[in-house]
Amino acid sequence: MTCTWQSGDKEIDFIARRGDTVSYYQVTYLLGSQQTVDREFGVFDAVRDNWPKYVLSMDEFPQTHNGIRGINIIDWLLAKD
């Protein structure tokens, strides 16, 4: 696993690799403001591949933007994938 990737002033928190598969993760406490939503989802604008991208947060009803999935972090931690 790679921790952080930067492009300019934007940073992706985690890049996970399993075999030939790559997944990108942003982690934030809550998506409580539009500024936070723009920051956490917008970081993926610089990534031009089709691997899955996720924003993990404590929000009970996570948002999805432009194919980037928002997931409740507790649900993600308890998933059996």
Buried (B, 14 or more C-beta within 10 A) or exposed (E): EEEEBEEEEBEBBBBBEEEEEBBBBBEBEEBEEEEBBEBBBBBBEEBEEEEEBBBBBEBEEBBEBEEBBBBBBEEBEEEEE
